[in-house]
Amino acid sequence: MSGPILETRGVTKAFGGLVAVDNVDVGIEAGRVTAVIGPNGAGKTTLFNLITGVYPVSSGEIRFDGVPLDNMPTHKRAALGIARTFQNVLLFGNMTVLENVMSGQHPRSRYGFLEAALRLPKSRREEETITLNAIKYLNLVGLGLYAQRDALSLPLGQQKLLAIARALATEPKLLLLDEPGAGLNRLEKQELGDLIRRIREMGITTVLVEHDMDLVMGIAEWVIVLDSGRKIAEGTASQVQRDKRVIAAYLGEEVE
């Protein structure tokens, strides 16, 4: 491990009188799989939205690879190397499976609108490279045979894999997966766990928000627990399983 690739310091997000994330400090170590867990409404997805720039922080600081992300728009964060998927799979319905993944390489494209419109040699060569890279990521997630299918014709499990392939096409250093196991059957979750391990082997730091504890305990090397917007525990999977505050948060009990 080479130290934190992402740090939040005192990060808070309030929506009017509702504090969704409350003074949260986390450090995401480079090169490992981290899970963020907690009951519904704990602030997990809101934290992802703050990291990716969907929401501005109310107070506090987020740093990625040592770079402060204050007021940085989402597309610039993507160009730095932050990619994510969403709870609700957001695919381009008017595109094929392959085209959806190709769209993920837009932050890495080097040719301009005029070159693309005129189909100049430089743009054609780059488009060929983008296509080959997209096929590589489709093969990685097991969807290579479906490249020309309409994206929305795929079942939910494959749509989630497609969303991961599109995120990988941005060539991220940090991949945020928001409830990737939701709606999947047992076999699909096993395959998802295998995929996340392969992504880790590629050197990509992965953080997932997930409710399926079997999936979390099987792949996460570090677990961060949120409750009511606050970090209440962190540690290895076995450590947080035994933490009285974590048990109380899930069971709705008071800690003495």
N, C-alpha and C positions, 0 to 999 in steps of 0.2 A: 504494500500500500504506500502511496506517495503523499498522503495528507488530503484534507478536504478539497474537493473540486467545487463544492457549493456550500456557502455559509449563509445562514440568516441570523441576524443579531437584533433581538428585541422587536421582531416583526409583529405588527399589529394591524388588523383590518377591521374597521367598524362600518356598518351600514346603518346610519342613523344611530339609534340607541342600542343596536345589536352588535356586540363584539364577536365576530366570527373566528378571528385568530387573535390570540391575546399574548403578546410579549414572548414570542416563540424564538428560541435559539436552537438551531440544528446545524450539524456539520455532516455533510455527505462525503464519505471517504471515496476517493477515486478508485475505480476498478472493482467495486463490489456491488452486490445486490442488497438494497435497503428496502424495507417495507414500512409504510406508514399506515398504522391501523387505529381503530377507535370506533365507538358507537356512531350511529347515524347522527349527523349534525355536529360532529366533533371538530370540523374545520379542515378536513383532509383535502378535499377538492379545492377549497378556497386557497389553501397554501399552494397547491399546484398553480392556480390562477395568478397568484402573486409572483411566483417564480417565473412564469412565462409572460407576464406583462398584460394578461387579460384584465386584471384589476391593479390599480396603483396601491402601494402600501399607505396606510394612514400614518404610520411611524415605523422607525426601524430601518434596517439596511439589509440588502441581499447582495452578495458578491459571488461571482462565478469565475473560476480560474483567477481569482484575485481582482477581477474587474467589477466595480460597483455597477449595479443595474438600474440605478435611480433614473426614472423617467425614460428609460430606453424602450422604444416600441417593440412589439412582439417580433416583427420580422428581423430586426437587428439582433435580438436574442437568439433567434433561430440561426442566423448567420454565424454567431459566436459558437454555436454547437449545442443548443438546447432544443430538444424535440419532445413531442408529447402525443399521446392519444387521449380520447375523451370517453366518458362513461357511455354516452350515446354515440354510436359509430357515425362519424360525419364524413361520408364518402361523396364524391362527385357522381351523382346519379346519371348524368349524361355522358359519362366517360366509361371506357372499358377498364378492366382490372389493370392492364398494363399502363394505360394513360394515367390512372390515379397514382401509380407509383412514380411515373415520370414527372408528375406535377410536384412531387416532393423534392426534386432536384433543382427547383427554381431558384432557391437561395444560392446555389452554387453555379448557376449559369453565368457565362462570361460574355455572351454576345448580346447586342442590343436589339431593339425593336426593328430598326431599319434593316439590319443584317438578316434578321429572321424573315421579314416580309419579302425581301428580295431573294431569299434562298441562296445567299452567298456561300462559297465553299466553306468558310470558317464555321458558319452556323450549321451547315449540313453535317460537317464532321462532328461538331459538338452534339447534335441531335442523335447521331449514331451512337456516340459514347453514352449519352443519357439513356437511350433505349437498352443498350447492353447492360448498363448498371441496374436498370429497373428489372430486367430479366433475372439478374443475379440475386436481387433481394426477393423476388417472387419465388425463386427456387429455394432460397434460404428458409422461407416460411412455408414451403410446400405447396405453393399455388402456381407453379410454372405452367402447368397444363391448362390453366384457366385464364391465360393472359388476354385472350380476345373476348372473353365473356363480359356482358354488362355487369358492372360492379354490384348493382343492387339485386342481381339475380342470384348471388351467392347466399347460402344460409348464414345465420348470425355468426357461427363460429369462424367461418372463413372470412366474413367481413371484418372481424376483429383482427385476424391475421393480416389481412390486406392493409388495415390501418397501421399496424406495426411495420409492415414493409414500407409503406409510404413515409413513416417517420424515420426509418433507417435510411431511406434514400436522401435525407437531408445531411447525411454523414455526421451524426451527432457525437459529441463527447458524453452527453448526459441524456438519457432517455427516460421520460416520465410516463408511466403506464397507469391510467386511471381506471381501476376496476376491470382489468383485462379478463378476469375469470367469470364475470357476471353473465349469467345466461348460458354458460357452457356446461356440457355434461362431463362426467367423470373422465372419460377418455380424452376429451378435448382439453381438459385442465392438465392432464398428464403431459400431453403434447405441448401445451403452452409452457409448462415448467421446463421441459427439455429445450424449448426455443429460447427461453430467458437465459438458461445456462450457456447456450451457444453464443448468445449476444454478449454475455459476460466474457467468454473466451476471446471474443473479438476486441476486447479492451474497452468496451462501452460501459460506462457506469449506469446502472439501472435503478430507478426508484419506482416502486409500485404502491398504489393505494389499493387495498384488497380486503374483502370481508371473509373470504374463504381461508380459514386458519390452517387447514391441511396444506393448501398451496403455499401459504406464507411460510409455515414452519419447514416445508420441504426445500425451499429455495433461498430464503432470506438469510443473509449473513449478519444483518443488523436490523433491529426493529425499533421504530419510534412510535410511541403511543400518544395520541391526542385525545382529550376529553373536554368538551365545552370550550374548544378553542385553545386550550392550554396543553403544553407538553407535560405529561404526568410520569412518564417512564421511558427509558430506552436501554437497550442491551441486546444480548443474543436472544434468539427465539426462546430457549429454555429459561433464561432469566426473566423475561417479561411474562412468561406463562405463570411463573410463581409469584409475581409481584402482587401484593395485596391491593394496591391502588388500581391496577389493571383489572383484577378480578372484580373489584367493587364497581368499577366503571361499566363493565359489561353486564353485571347483575343488578345495577342500580342500588347498591348498598352504600352505607356510610362507612368510612374508614375510621376506626377508633384511634 
